Amino acid sequence: MFHGTGSRITKKAIQKYGIENFKFAILEYYPGIILKENLKRQHLLLLEREDFYIKKYEPQYNILMSSIPGTSNVYKHSIETREKKKRNFLISGEERKNRIALLNKGKVIRENVRLNLSIAA
């Protein structure tokens, strides 16, 4: 069963075309062991392998065409998304506060969560 975690683009495509029209496969088992001491180096090696497969197969549902940090092939939002973000950013503090309040209206917050939020504030 598909739980819908991961990429929103992939999730929408699966909802539209059905999961039976997609193939999920392991392309390579990574032989390295990732430990706290070598996390940065191992992570970069993993990103290099990911980048290799992205360039080799050019997957349709991959939003970043390179996973290597510092490369210029970064995801660009559509004009519509950028405009929506601008509109949301430009609303007043009071209006933003009211929108957030509406999102949380009717939700029950457990006492321990409420206490943690109070301490953090």
C-alpha positions as a printed Julia matrix, in Angstrom:
121×3 Matrix{Float64}:
   0.0    0.0     0.0
   1.27   3.46   -0.88
   1.38   5.79    2.13
   2.19   8.97    0.22
   5.45   9.82    1.92
   8.24  11.52   -0.01
   7.97  13.75   -3.05
   4.64  15.54   -3.57
   5.21  15.42   -7.33
   5.55  11.63   -7.23
   2.57  11.32   -4.89
   0.32  13.3    -7.26
   1.51  11.29  -10.26
   0.78   8.02   -8.46
  -2.68   9.26   -7.51
  -3.33  10.28  -11.13
  -1.85   7.27  -12.98
  -2.02   4.53  -10.31
   0.87   2.9    -8.48
   0.75  -0.07  -10.87
   2.2    2.21  -13.55
   5.36   2.92  -11.54
   8.41   0.84  -10.79
  10.43   1.24   -7.63
  13.76  -0.54   -7.59
  17.03  -0.59   -5.7
  19.69   0.46   -8.19
  22.68  -0.17   -5.99
  23.46  -1.32   -2.49
  25.83   1.09   -0.8
  28.69  -0.91    0.73
  29.89   1.79    3.12
  29.1    2.01    6.79
  27.88   5.38    7.94
  29.07   6.26   11.4
  28.95   9.5    13.34
  32.72   9.9    12.78
  32.53   9.63    8.97
  29.04  10.99    8.36
  30.07  13.97    6.24
  32.42  12.01    3.96
  30.03   9.06    3.59
  27.1   11.37    2.93
  29.0   13.04    0.09
  29.81   9.63   -1.39
  26.12   8.69   -1.23
  25.18  11.96   -2.96
  27.72  11.24   -5.69
  26.09   7.84   -6.33
  22.64   9.44   -6.38
  23.88  12.06   -8.82
  25.31   9.31  -11.05
  21.89   7.62  -11.34
  20.01  10.88  -11.79
  22.25  11.76  -14.74
  22.13   8.23  -16.15
  18.34   7.73  -16.05
  17.06  11.32  -15.99
  13.99  10.41  -13.92
  10.86  12.4   -14.75
   9.8   12.81  -11.14
  13.08  13.98   -9.65
  12.81  17.71   -8.88
  16.55  18.26   -8.45
  18.7   17.31  -11.38
  21.75  17.1    -9.17
  22.08  16.14   -5.54
  25.65  17.33   -5.12
  25.81  20.33   -2.74
  26.97  23.53   -4.38
  25.92  22.61   -7.91
  23.88  25.12   -9.85
  21.13  22.72  -10.92
  18.68  23.63   -8.19
  14.92  23.38   -8.19
  13.09  26.48   -9.4
   9.52  27.09   -8.28
   6.9   27.95  -10.89
   5.88  31.6   -11.31
   2.51  30.75   -9.75
   4.19  29.26   -6.66
   6.56  32.21   -6.33
   3.64  34.66   -6.49
   1.72  32.67   -3.89
   4.76  32.73   -1.57
   5.09  36.5    -2.05
   1.41  37.06   -1.21
   1.7   34.93    1.91
   4.83  36.79    3.0
   3.26  40.22    2.52
   0.28  39.68    4.83
   0.36  41.59    8.11
   1.48  40.03   11.36
  -2.04  40.17   12.75
  -3.54  38.53    9.66
  -0.85  35.83    9.74
  -1.62  35.23   13.43
  -5.34  34.89   12.6
  -4.65  32.43    9.75
  -2.55  30.25   12.04
  -5.25  30.41   14.7
  -7.81  29.2    12.13
  -5.54  26.3    11.14
  -5.4   25.2    14.77
  -9.06  25.87   15.61
 -10.7   22.88   17.22
  -7.46  20.92   17.63
  -6.83  19.38   21.01
  -3.31  19.79   22.35
  -2.16  17.25   24.92
  -1.16  18.72   28.27
   2.49  17.67   27.99
   2.73  19.31   24.53
   1.07  22.46   25.88
   3.6   22.53   28.74
   6.54  22.09   26.35
   5.24  24.9    24.13
   4.85  27.13   27.16
   8.4   26.4    28.32
   9.79  27.03   24.82
   7.95  30.34   24.57
